[in-house]
Amino acid sequence: MAQAQGLDVTPANKITPEKIREGIDVEINGRAFRHTGDPEMPLLWYLRDVLRLTGTKFSGEHGLGGADLVLVNNKLVAAVTVAVKTLQGKKVTTVEGLAAPDGKLHPLQQAFVDEDAIGCGYCTPGWLMASVDLLNRHPQPNDNDIDQLPNLCRCGCQTRVRRAIKRAAMAIAGGKA
């Protein structure tokens, strides 16, 4: 081996690259990731502890309360209830993936700001994700549609959330918000 400033240096022709680790390939917010850890890990903890996407919150072991909602292949799911092993080849969208790459807020995010529908903020990511799902299914939701969302808010922002969802629906439809 060659010596360079007191360090052992292995010649390039003697280096053998490590085999690519097997894992679970998943797309999150438009970026490809490979999870090589515990396949039973809940998506919530993969997002928060591994990828440091901390917008999605813990709302109980069973995903009740809605703070941990994300979209998997455009379907609303509680991230704590989904094992990473079930996500092979799927697309996940979290609250961090709603804004445009240039930083422009999604119409729902902007409506939440405009209607002051944020309160303490803990439940807001889940409200946003559930609202995206709702607007994908019902572009002009009524009060009953909004009442069916699984989210809980202890700050009492439900009235402002309702106004924000309706404002976003108008904005998305091309109306004035």
Secondary structure by P-SEA (a helix, b strand, c coil): cccccccccccccccccccccbbbbbbcccbbbbbcccccccaaaaaccccccccccccccccccccbbbbccccccccccccccccccbbbbcccccccccccccaaaaaaaaacccccccaaaaaaaaaaaaaaacccccaaaaaaccccccccaaaaaaaaaaaaaaaaacccc
